[in-house]
Amino acid sequence: MMWLETAPATMWARWRAAFMMAAAAATSLLDLASAMPTTHVIYDAEADIRDLDVGDLSDMESDVTPMFLDELKKRNTKMPSLQDMKDPKEWAANAQTGIQMSFATLTQPKSEELGKQGTEQQASRWKTMLESGGVNAQVYAVDPGKILFTTNGPGLVGRVKEFVFGQEDIDWFEHNQQRFFPEGRNKPLMDHDERKQREVELGWRKPPKDEKSDKGKKKKKGGSKKSKT
C-alpha cells in the first residue's frame, strides 16, 4: 500500500524536474538570440559586388550598349553659346539636330601627295583622334584630299571644325555650302575651277566635253536630214 501512495508523488517530481529543465533550456536559447546582432554587417563590399558580377561601378560607360552610350554623349555635349561664335549663322548651324554633313579639303599639294589611298588612311586616323576627344563622327575619303564627316548631335559640327583647323595642310572646311578658312585667310589657296583643271591633268577627272563642238555636231546631223515630200 505504501508503494501505491508514493508512486504518484515520485512521478510528479520527475515531470516537474523535466519541465524545469525544458524551461531553462528555452530561456537560454532566448538569451542567446537576443545577444546576437540584429543587422547584417558588410565586411568587404567590393568582394560582394564582384561576386554579384554587376560590372565596374566606377565606370558607368563600360557596361552599356553603344546606342545608349551615343545618346549619353549627345546629352552631355555642351552647345556653344552665341557669344562664343563669331558668326550667328555658324551658331545656328551648330544648333541643328539630326545627321549633319561637313567636309574638309586639304591643300592641293597635300592632296596630290596622299592620293585616294592616303586620304583614306588620313580619314581613318582622324576618326580615331575624334573618338579619343569624345566626338562620335563617321569619316570618309570621298576624293583625293577631300574628307567627309557625318555627325548626329548639336554642337558636333563645331567640334569637328575646331579639330580640322588644328591639323596641317587644310585649305578649307565646308558645312551647309558655306566655306570656312584657317585663321589669317578668307579665301582658298586653290579654288574649285583651278582644282578641276589640275585633276584633269592628273587623270583624276575626265576632261569636260566641249559644248560648242557638241552643238555643231547636232546641227550637222540635223542639216543632213532631207525632208520627204
Helices and strands as residue ranges (DSSP letters): H 2-35, H 45-52, H 66-76, G 82-84, H 88-94, E 99-106, H 108-132, E 138-143, E 146-152, H 156-164, E 170-175, E 178-180, H 192-202, H 211-224
